[in-house]
Amino acid sequence: MSVKGKVFKYGANVDTDVIIPARYLNTADPEELAKHCMEDIDASFAGRVRNGDIIVGGSNFGCGSSREHAPIAIKASGISCVIAPSFARIFYRNAINMGLAIMESAEASDKIQDGDQVEVNFETGEIRDLTTGQVFTAKPFPEFIRKIIESDGLVGYIAKK
């Protein structure tokens, strides 16, 4: 399984309050959360993001609270994958549980630029910057995590079993 999209690039320590500001946590509706995703760091994000696009962040992406709203908002906005050198552990778990693909690659995070077109292969861990031709590697997902993501999250995975 692979995804391809345009990159939205952000720095280190993007916390869950930036991903989805607390003032919008009065709803759990994914489409409503998507309208406000990243708005405090990038007010134009929700209007520019398209299905399949990719976020590239810096280290400790998703730090802050343990709210599941953050990966839900990112996924509902159309983002197919988040690439960063490291993720806050609770965000990492929540992202997989919600079916949001995340890949750890410090080199890709450093070299990929905002607006680049990128393709990510979850089986091989290959991250290909189609704009520059550079190829990076991340640890590929184990089969069971790929199945969770392909099932749209842990609930979908369990329902299929």
C-alpha positions as CSV (number, residue, x, y, z in Angstrom):
1,M,0.0,0.0,0.0
2,S,1.3,3.4,-0.9
3,V,0.1,7.0,-0.8
4,K,1.0,10.1,-2.8
5,G,0.4,13.8,-2.1
6,K,1.6,17.3,-1.6
7,V,3.6,18.1,1.5
8,F,2.6,20.5,4.3
9,K,5.7,21.1,6.4
10,Y,5.8,22.1,10.0
11,G,8.6,22.3,12.7
12,A,9.4,20.5,15.9
13,N,7.1,20.1,18.9
14,V,3.8,20.5,17.0
15,D,1.4,19.8,19.9
16,T,-2.1,18.6,20.0
17,D,-3.4,22.1,20.9
18,V,-1.9,23.3,17.6
19,I,-3.3,20.4,15.6
20,I,-6.8,20.9,16.9
21,P,-7.3,23.9,19.3
22,A,-9.0,23.2,22.5
23,R,-11.9,25.6,21.7
24,Y,-13.1,23.1,19.1
25,L,-13.2,20.1,21.4
26,N,-16.9,20.4,22.0
27,T,-17.4,18.1,19.1
28,A,-16.2,14.7,18.1
29,D,-17.4,15.0,14.5
30,P,-14.4,14.4,12.2
31,E,-15.6,16.7,9.5
32,E,-16.1,19.6,11.9
33,L,-12.7,18.9,13.5
34,A,-11.1,18.9,10.0
35,K,-12.3,22.5,9.4
36,H,-10.1,23.7,12.2
37,C,-7.1,21.4,11.8
38,M,-3.8,23.2,12.1
39,E,-5.5,26.6,12.1
40,D,-3.4,28.2,14.9
41,I,-0.2,27.4,13.0
42,D,-1.4,27.6,9.4
43,A,-4.8,29.3,9.0
44,S,-5.0,28.4,5.3
45,F,-4.4,24.6,5.9
46,A,-8.0,23.5,5.9
47,G,-8.7,25.3,2.6
48,R,-5.6,24.0,0.8
49,V,-5.3,20.4,1.9
50,R,-6.5,17.7,-0.5
51,N,-7.2,14.0,0.0
52,G,-3.9,12.1,0.0
53,D,-1.7,15.1,1.1
54,I,1.1,14.5,3.6
55,I,2.3,16.3,6.6
56,V,6.0,16.5,7.3
57,G,6.9,17.6,10.8
58,G,9.8,18.0,13.1
59,S,10.7,15.9,16.2
60,N,8.2,15.2,18.9
61,F,5.2,15.6,16.6
62,G,1.9,15.4,18.5
63,C,3.2,16.2,21.9
64,G,0.8,17.6,24.6
65,S,-2.4,16.0,25.6
66,S,-3.6,12.5,25.0
67,R,-6.7,13.6,23.1
68,E,-7.7,11.4,20.2
69,H,-9.2,14.5,18.4
70,A,-5.7,15.4,17.0
71,P,-5.2,12.4,14.7
72,I,-8.9,12.4,13.9
73,A,-8.7,16.0,12.7
74,I,-5.6,15.3,10.6
75,K,-7.1,12.2,9.0
76,A,-10.5,13.8,8.4
77,S,-8.8,16.8,6.7
78,G,-7.5,14.4,4.0
79,I,-3.9,13.8,5.2
80,S,-2.8,10.3,4.2
81,C,0.4,10.2,6.2
82,V,2.5,12.1,8.7
83,I,6.3,11.9,8.5
84,A,8.5,13.1,11.4
85,P,11.8,12.1,13.1
86,S,9.8,11.2,16.2
87,F,6.3,11.3,17.6
88,A,4.9,11.7,21.1
89,R,4.1,8.2,22.2
90,I,0.4,8.7,23.0
91,F,0.0,10.5,19.6
92,Y,1.7,7.6,17.9
93,R,-0.7,5.1,19.5
94,N,-3.8,7.2,18.9
95,A,-2.8,7.7,15.2
96,I,-2.5,4.0,14.6
97,N,-5.7,3.3,16.5
98,M,-7.5,5.9,14.3
99,G,-6.0,4.6,11.1
100,L,-3.7,7.5,10.4
101,A,-0.4,6.4,8.9
102,I,2.7,7.8,10.5
103,M,6.3,7.2,9.5
104,E,9.5,8.0,11.4
105,S,12.4,9.4,9.2
106,A,14.7,12.1,10.4
107,E,16.4,12.4,7.0
108,A,13.1,12.7,5.1
109,S,11.8,15.3,7.6
110,D,14.9,17.3,7.2
111,K,15.2,17.3,3.4
112,I,11.6,17.3,2.1
113,Q,10.3,20.8,1.6
114,D,6.8,22.4,1.8
115,G,4.9,21.8,-1.4
116,D,7.0,18.8,-2.6
117,Q,5.1,15.9,-4.0
118,V,5.9,12.7,-2.0
119,E,5.1,9.0,-2.3
120,V,5.2,6.7,0.7
121,N,5.2,2.9,0.5
122,F,4.1,1.5,3.8
123,E,5.2,-2.1,3.0
124,T,8.9,-1.1,2.2
125,G,9.2,2.1,4.2
126,E,10.4,3.9,1.1
127,I,9.6,7.7,1.0
128,R,10.2,9.1,-2.4
129,D,10.3,12.9,-3.0
130,L,8.9,13.1,-6.5
131,T,9.9,16.7,-6.7
132,T,13.6,16.2,-6.1
133,G,14.0,12.5,-6.9
134,Q,15.5,11.8,-3.4
135,V,14.6,8.6,-1.7
136,F,14.5,8.1,2.1
137,T,13.8,5.1,4.2
138,A,11.6,4.6,7.3
139,K,11.0,1.4,9.2
140,P,8.0,-0.2,7.4
141,F,4.9,-1.0,9.3
142,P,4.5,-4.6,10.6
143,E,1.8,-6.4,8.8
144,F,-0.7,-6.1,11.6
145,I,-0.3,-2.3,11.7
146,R,-0.7,-2.1,7.9
147,K,-4.0,-4.0,8.4
148,I,-5.2,-1.6,11.1
149,I,-4.5,1.4,8.8
150,E,-6.1,-0.4,5.8
151,S,-9.1,-1.1,8.0
152,D,-9.5,2.6,8.8
153,G,-8.4,2.1,12.4
154,L,-8.5,-0.4,15.2
155,V,-12.3,-0.5,15.4
156,G,-12.5,-1.4,11.7
157,Y,-9.7,-4.0,12.1
158,I,-11.5,-5.7,14.9
159,A,-14.8,-5.6,13.1
160,K,-13.2,-7.4,10.2
161,K,-11.9,-10.1,12.5
